[in-house]
Amino acid sequence: MKHGAGIYKVAKKLGCEADEIIDFSSNINSYNPDISITLTDALVVKYGDSSYSGLKKAIAKKYQIKKKQMALYNGATSAIFELLKSLKEKRVYLYAPLYGEYEKAAKQEKKKIIKINRFENLYEKPKKESIVVFVNPSTPDGKYYNLEKLFSIWREQNCTIILDESFLEFESLISLRNQINYNNKLYIIQSFSKFNACAGVRIGAIFSGFSNIERLKTPLWNLSSFDAEFLTQRLQDETFESKSQELHQRHKQELFKILEESKLFTEIHQSDSNFFLTKSERADKIFEHLLKHKILVRTCRSFDFLDNSYLRFAVKETNTHNRLAEILTVGSILY
């Protein structure tokens, strides 16, 4: 599995509808309050504001940056590809495992890729004038890193830094967004789909200094008016963050307890995000057992430095967790 949320392919394989699949592979916020958007002519027939001033204003307020310090794209993946295309450095260090699209984007630009195993060689020094890519909290293990020592190394080596904070908001973790005011070689990737519970709304951002943003290319009207309006409303919901984090903590504890009490896993990584990385010599059997009951989890063999003994479970809501617990309890067949 190259990415989570492969429910359509799985549903076809199982001969069922996609909405019958319980998707633990997709790490999207389970708190999803209604948003009211009317599809009026003004929204879908007329050309929208190509500068997305309303959305940028909401993002600037929410993330405490200036509108001129952001570039918006049709999803974080598009932002990643555009950023790697725009950077002149030919050497890229990937702190792996991490989101696979970074490697694809670097390969597309014919950059030399060096992978650092952050589990074992976190402080390996990259060569001077390189690009470094770090996801914090990390994926698929959800660890939040104190990056002070790494930033010191990167500055010493005059590296261009790409820091992905797409999983940061589920917990009260410190963002380094404010560093774009002082570090002109820092770019921050922000996906809005994960925390804001809108995987179908394709909006991602690059945050950086004004001069860096000016050099980036963004297609005219690269966001739909509907997507922009949805995210604007979500960001203006003053209770969304606190309620999300409150529910997240409760649901995260539920899921951890279920995984722990199943006795099926030799490791359950401590996580600072909304998913757990697990290890089991029976991972393949667990995956197939769950799939037979229309429960999809994320296999991790496609991640660097991991193998097919690892599975990732996203945090969901209580009813979904109860179903998982029920099926895992029938786990005697796995032995």
Residue pairs with C-beta under 8 A, 6 or more apart in sequence:
1 25
1 298
1 299
1 301
1 302
2 100
2 302
3 100
4 23
4 25
4 26
4 27
4 298
4 312
4 314
5 23
5 25
5 26
5 199
6 25
6 296
7 18
7 21
7 23
7 25
7 26
7 296
8 18
10 21
10 291
10 296
11 17
11 18
11 20
11 21
14 21
14 291
14 294
16 294
20 294
21 294
21 295
21 296
22 294
22 295
22 296
22 316
22 320
22 323
22 324
23 296
23 314
24 290
24 295
24 296
24 297
24 298
24 313
24 314
24 316
24 320
24 324
25 296
25 297
25 298
25 312
25 314
26 199
26 314
27 167
27 194
27 273
27 274
27 275
27 312
27 314
27 315
28 193
28 194
28 197
28 199
28 314
29 170
29 194
29 195
29 196
29 197
29 244
29 248
29 274
30 197
30 247
30 251
30 315
30 316
30 317
30 320
31 197
31 240
31 243
31 244
31 247
31 248
32 197
33 237
33 240
33 243
35 230
35 233
35 234
37 43
37 226
37 229
37 230
37 233
39 226
43 225
43 226
43 229
44 225
44 226
47 221
48 221
48 224
48 225
48 228
50 220
50 221
52 72
52 223
52 228
53 67
54 228
54 232
55 72
55 203
55 223
55 228
55 231
55 232
55 235
56 67
56 70
56 72
57 67
58 231
58 232
58 235
58 236
59 65
59 67
59 70
59 72
59 205
59 235
60 66
60 67
60 70
61 235
62 235
63 175
63 177
63 190
63 207
64 177
64 178
65 177
65 180
65 207
66 210
68 210
68 213
69 180
69 207
69 208
69 209
69 210
69 213
70 205
70 206
70 207
70 213
71 79
71 82
71 205
71 206
71 208
71 213
71 216
71 218
72 203
72 204
72 205
72 218
72 222
72 223
73 79
73 82
73 203
73 204
73 205
73 206
73 218
73 222
74 202
74 203
74 204
74 222
74 223
75 191
75 193
75 202
75 203
75 204
76 164
76 166
76 189
76 190
76 191
76 192
76 193
76 204
76 205
77 101
77 204
78 202
78 204
78 222
79 189
79 204
79 205
79 206
80 99
80 101
80 102
80 105
80 189
80 204
81 101
81 104
81 105
81 108
82 206
82 216
82 217
82 218
83 105
83 162
83 187
83 189
83 206
83 216
84 92
84 102
84 105
84 106
84 108
84 109
84 111
84 131
85 105
85 108
85 109
86 215
86 216
86 217
87 131
87 160
89 111
89 129
89 130
89 131
89 160
90 110
90 111
90 112
91 111
91 112
91 114
91 126
91 127
91 129
91 130
91 131
92 102
92 106
92 111
92 112
92 113
92 114
92 130
92 131
92 132
92 133
93 114
93 115
93 116
93 126
93 130
93 131
93 132
93 133
93 159
94 102
94 103
94 106
94 113
94 114
94 115
94 116
94 133
94 304
95 116
95 118
95 122
95 132
95 133
95 134
95 135
95 138
96 115
96 116
96 117
96 118
96 303
96 304
96 305
97 118
97 138
97 139
97 140
97 141
97 300
97 303
97 304
97 305
97 306
98 133
98 134
98 135
98 138
98 139
98 164
98 303
98 304
99 135
99 139
99 164
100 302
100 303
102 133
102 162
103 113
106 113
107 113
111 131
114 126
114 130
115 304
116 122
116 124
116 126
117 304
117 305
118 134
118 138
118 145
119 305
122 145
122 150
123 149
123 150
123 153
125 153
125 157
126 132
126 153
126 154
126 157
126 159
127 157
128 157
128 158
128 159
129 157
129 158
129 159
130 157
130 159
130 160
131 159
131 160
131 161
131 162
132 154
132 159
132 160
132 161
132 162
133 162
133 164
134 145
134 147
134 150
134 161
134 162
134 163
134 164
135 163
135 164
135 166
135 167
136 144
136 145
136 147
136 163
136 164
136 165
136 168
137 143
137 144
137 145
137 167
137 168
137 173
137 271
137 272
137 273
138 144
138 145
139 167
139 273
139 275
140 275
140 277
140 298
140 300
140 303
140 306
140 310
140 312
141 269
141 271
141 277
142 167
142 269
142 270
142 271
142 272
142 273
142 274
142 275
142 276
142 277
143 269
143 270
143 271
143 272
144 168
144 171
144 173
144 272
144 273
147 163
147 176
151 161
154 161
155 183
158 185
159 185
160 185
160 187
161 183
161 185
161 186
161 187
162 187
162 188
162 189
163 176
163 186
163 187
163 188
163 189
164 188
164 189
165 175
165 176
165 177
165 188
165 189
165 190
166 189
166 190
166 191
166 194
167 194
167 195
167 273
167 274
168 175
169 194
169 195
169 241
169 244
169 245
170 194
170 195
170 244
170 245
170 248
170 273
170 274
171 245
171 248
171 249
171 272
171 273
172 245
173 272
175 188
176 186
176 188
177 188
177 207
179 186
180 186
180 187
180 188
180 207
180 208
180 209
181 209
183 209
184 209
184 211
184 212
186 208
186 209
187 206
187 207
187 208
187 212
188 206
188 207
188 208
189 204
189 205
189 206
190 204
190 205
190 206
190 207
191 204
192 198
192 201
192 203
192 204
192 205
192 231
193 199
193 200
193 201
193 202
193 203
193 204
194 274
195 244
196 231
196 234
196 235
196 240
197 234
197 244
198 230
198 231
198 234
201 227
201 230
201 231
202 223
202 227
203 223
203 227
203 228
203 231
206 213
206 216
234 240
247 317
248 274
248 315
251 315
251 316
251 317
251 318
251 321
252 271
252 274
252 315
254 318
254 321
255 276
255 313
255 315
255 316
255 321
255 324
256 268
256 276
258 321
258 324
258 325
258 328
259 265
259 268
259 276
259 278
259 313
260 268
261 325
262 325
262 328
262 329
262 331
264 280
264 282
264 286
264 328
264 331
264 334
265 278
265 279
265 280
266 279
266 280
266 281
267 277
267 278
267 279
268 276
268 277
268 278
268 279
269 276
269 277
269 278
271 277
274 314
274 315
275 298
275 312
275 313
275 314
275 315
276 312
276 313
276 315
277 300
277 310
277 311
277 312
278 310
278 311
278 312
278 313
279 309
279 310
280 286
280 309
280 311
281 309
282 334
282 335
283 299
283 308
283 309
283 310
283 311
284 308
285 334
286 297
286 311
286 331
286 334
287 297
287 299
287 311
289 327
289 330
289 331
289 333
289 334
290 296
290 297
290 324
290 327
290 328
293 327
295 323
295 324
295 327
297 311
297 312
297 313
298 311
298 312
298 313
298 314
299 308
299 310
299 311
300 306
300 307
300 308
300 310
300 311
300 312
301 307
301 308
301 310
303 310
313 324
316 324
